[in-house]
Amino acid sequence: MSNESNIYGIFEEVNSNLFEFLRSTKNNSIPLLVASGGTTSRAAADNHWILDLRKNYQNLSFDFEKKHVEIEAGVTMGDLSNFLSKHQRSFPIGLSGKTGMGYILTGGISPLSRSTGLAIDQILEIEGFWGNGTKFHLFRPNKGQVSKSEWKAMCGAAIFLGIVTKVKVKTQPLRTLLSWTANISFSQLSECISQAEIWPNSLSLQWIWGENMFAHAIGEIVNDDQEKKITSLLEKLPFSSNRIIKKVKNMNSLPNLNLGEKVNLTNHSEVLSLLGPAWKENNLHVLKIIQNLINKRPNNSCYIASQQLGGLTKSNYIDSSFQHRDAIWKPWINGSWPANDKAGREKSLKWMEECWNNLEFICPGVHLAQIHPHLPWHQKELSLAFKDWLTNLKEIKAIYDPDNIMPKLE
Ligand SMILES: Cc1cc2nc3c(=O)[nH]c(=O)nc-3n(C[C@H](O)[C@H](O)[C@H](O)COP(=O)(O)OP(=O)(O)OC[C@H]3O[C@@H](n4cnc5c(N)ncnc54)[C@H](O)[C@@H]3O)c2cc1C
């Protein structure tokens, strides 16, 4: 969460006082932001009220019989992973343990999603308050039952409709992970991507490209035979230097996906996440486009990275607001600039748009892991994330959040 100095004030409880207050400030736009993990630019900003759930929504409760876990909205994914490890269970968290409920609510693409599905696919119950202040408690439909629109909306578009205070999710058995990390070159990245596109679901590839290139493959060990198979696949991956193959006990213990440079904490950034199919014969063409974009990035901290979907993100899911079930790659564009550098910000945002325009042919979808209601491209990202389902979402919002307490859907 950035250290904005001109916020109006902070709320730490969701109750009737909060909604009365919001109603009393009724005007065209009620400037409320919600922070769960607090990792995005929309968790705090100047001239906004902040609802910070991190202090008072910290409970985790495990059902020993059903192996389900209830998670309150202030819990980070790292804390969830550590808590579940004690019960020999796991949850498909993303690449950082610092994210919070925002990770689950925006879909949640994990390095393990190819074998477990998205984070939203694990949700069994979801509780909170609609933007109009009424409470909700929704349950996953049984197999064969048609999903209610409200359920479908909350699985992937909840952040536009209400404040989520708690979810109940399924968990998975805790399994040892195999991690392969290495510095790679342009041609090696191309080869890694080609190999990954034919991998079994138990392996996934992520990579990052800025000043240099770094890749991280992650596999889940199910039994000895399968461990041998995924180890031999990892050994086939090309690399330039620093290749490390090691076993780790849970997602929290994995190395970070970064370029090894010192993170400049005074930098500000925006992130735009795209979604698209396997690159197949377009592989080299796409990488040359990215190379050109990387060469002209306006700031050393700008980069493009990607993670892999497929497998169970494509099938075996419940009806949700995540429209890009056929996606295989999620490249994300990180635009960064020094704090208070307005011209630098403009340049980085322009570069992000250029990246988007250049990659749209191969990544036609958007993953709204980060939302940008404060930027001119908000409408475009909504349309590309929700496609035709956006019309239904707007109808649901008109009923449950008519005053746009939550971020707008237009
Ligand atoms: C280092 C890093 C690694 C990441 N890796 C992955 C990854 O592997 N896979 C992936 O899918 N994503 C990944 N992300 C993206 C991340 O999951 C999303 O940006 C997510 O929204 C961040 O969660 P948060 O709890 O920190 O959100 P916050 O910054 O706290 O909130 C973001 C926005 O979400 C909404 N929101 C948050 N909590 C609630 C709530 N309880 N009720 C209603 N609305 C709410 C609000 O609109 C808020 O403005 C990563 C992000 C980072 C910073």
The ligand as a Tripos MOL2 file, in Angstrom:
@<TRIPOS>MOLECULE
LIG
   53    58     1     0     0
SMALL
NO_CHARGES

@<TRIPOS>ATOM
      1 C1          4.1310   -9.3590   -5.8330 C.3       1 LIG1
      2 C2          2.7950   -9.7140   -6.4580 C.ar      1 LIG1
      3 C3          2.5930  -10.9680   -7.0020 C.ar      1 LIG1
      4 C4          1.3610  -11.3050   -7.5690 C.ar      1 LIG1
      5 N1          1.1790  -12.5540   -8.0820 N.ar      1 LIG1
      6 C5         -0.0280  -12.9100   -8.5700 C.ar      1 LIG1
      7 C6         -0.2710  -14.2290   -9.0460 C.ar      1 LIG1
      8 O1          0.5970  -15.0990   -9.0090 O.2       1 LIG1
      9 N2         -1.4960  -14.5160   -9.5270 N.ar      1 LIG1
     10 C7         -2.5060  -13.5770   -9.5740 C.ar      1 LIG1
     11 O2         -3.6230  -13.9150   -9.9870 O.2       1 LIG1
     12 N3         -2.3030  -12.3260   -9.1370 N.ar      1 LIG1
     13 C8         -1.0970  -11.9730   -8.6590 C.ar      1 LIG1
     14 N4         -0.8890  -10.6950   -8.2040 N.ar      1 LIG1
     15 C9         -1.9830   -9.7380   -8.3530 C.3       1 LIG1
     16 C10        -2.7860   -9.6710   -7.0670 C.3       1 LIG1
     17 O3         -3.3130  -10.9260   -6.7280 O.3       1 LIG1
     18 C11        -3.9370   -8.6750   -7.2410 C.3       1 LIG1
     19 O4         -3.4390   -7.4040   -7.5940 O.3       1 LIG1
     20 C12        -4.7790   -8.5830   -5.9680 C.3       1 LIG1
     21 O5         -5.8940   -7.7570   -6.2110 O.3       1 LIG1
     22 C13        -3.9700   -8.0450   -4.8180 C.3       1 LIG1
     23 O6         -4.6010   -8.4150   -3.6340 O.3       1 LIG1
     24 P1         -4.5950   -7.4690   -2.3590 P.3       1 LIG1
     25 O7         -5.3920   -8.1560   -1.3190 O.co2     1 LIG1
     26 O8         -3.2020   -7.0420   -2.0380 O.co2     1 LIG1
     27 O9         -5.4110   -6.2580   -2.9470 O.3       1 LIG1
     28 P2         -5.5530   -4.7570   -2.3960 P.3       1 LIG1
     29 O10        -4.4580   -3.9180   -2.9850 O.co2     1 LIG1
     30 O11        -5.7360   -4.7250   -0.9320 O.co2     1 LIG1
     31 O12        -6.9220   -4.3820   -3.0730 O.3       1 LIG1
     32 C14        -7.0240   -4.2360   -4.4640 C.3       1 LIG1
     33 C15        -8.4270   -3.8730   -4.8290 C.3       1 LIG1
     34 O13        -9.2300   -5.0470   -4.6680 O.3       1 LIG1
     35 C16       -10.4730   -4.7250   -4.1120 C.3       1 LIG1
     36 N5        -10.6190   -5.4330   -2.8320 N.ar      1 LIG1
     37 C17        -9.6230   -5.8900   -2.0270 C.ar      1 LIG1
     38 N6        -10.1410   -6.5310   -0.9780 N.ar      1 LIG1
     39 C18       -11.4750   -6.4810   -1.1090 C.ar      1 LIG1
     40 C19       -12.5370   -6.9780   -0.3230 C.ar      1 LIG1
     41 N7        -12.3300   -7.6630    0.8020 N.pl3     1 LIG1
     42 N8        -13.8210   -6.7410   -0.7390 N.ar      1 LIG1
     43 C20       -14.0300   -6.0590   -1.8880 C.ar      1 LIG1
     44 N9        -13.0500   -5.5590   -2.6650 N.ar      1 LIG1
     45 C21       -11.7900   -5.7810   -2.2860 C.ar      1 LIG1
     46 C22       -10.5340   -3.2500   -3.9710 C.3       1 LIG1
     47 O14       -11.1170   -2.6850   -5.1230 O.3       1 LIG1
     48 C23        -9.0890   -2.8220   -3.9240 C.3       1 LIG1
     49 O15        -8.9630   -1.5110   -4.3700 O.3       1 LIG1
     50 C24         0.3100  -10.3440   -7.6330 C.ar      1 LIG1
     51 C25         0.5310   -9.0750   -7.0790 C.ar      1 LIG1
     52 C26         1.7500   -8.7550   -6.4820 C.ar      1 LIG1
     53 C27         1.9330   -7.3770   -5.8900 C.3       1 LIG1
@<TRIPOS>BOND
     1     1     2 1
     2     2     3 ar
     3     2    52 ar
     4     3     4 ar
     5     4     5 ar
     6     4    50 ar
     7     5     6 ar
     8     6     7 ar
     9     6    13 1
    10     7     8 2
    11     7     9 ar
    12     9    10 ar
    13    10    11 2
    14    10    12 ar
    15    12    13 ar
    16    13    14 ar
    17    14    15 1
    18    14    50 ar
    19    15    16 1
    20    16    17 1
    21    16    18 1
    22    18    19 1
    23    18    20 1
    24    20    21 1
    25    20    22 1
    26    22    23 1
    27    23    24 1
    28    24    25 2
    29    24    26 1
    30    24    27 1
    31    27    28 1
    32    28    29 2
    33    28    30 1
    34    28    31 1
    35    31    32 1
    36    32    33 1
    37    33    34 1
    38    33    48 1
    39    34    35 1
    40    35    36 1
    41    35    46 1
    42    36    37 ar
    43    36    45 ar
    44    37    38 ar
    45    38    39 ar
    46    39    40 ar
    47    39    45 ar
    48    40    41 1
    49    40    42 ar
    50    42    43 ar
    51    43    44 ar
    52    44    45 ar
    53    46    47 1
    54    46    48 1
    55    48    49 1
    56    50    51 ar
    57    51    52 ar
    58    52    53 1
@<TRIPOS>SUBSTRUCTURE
     1 LIG1         1 GROUP 0 **** ****
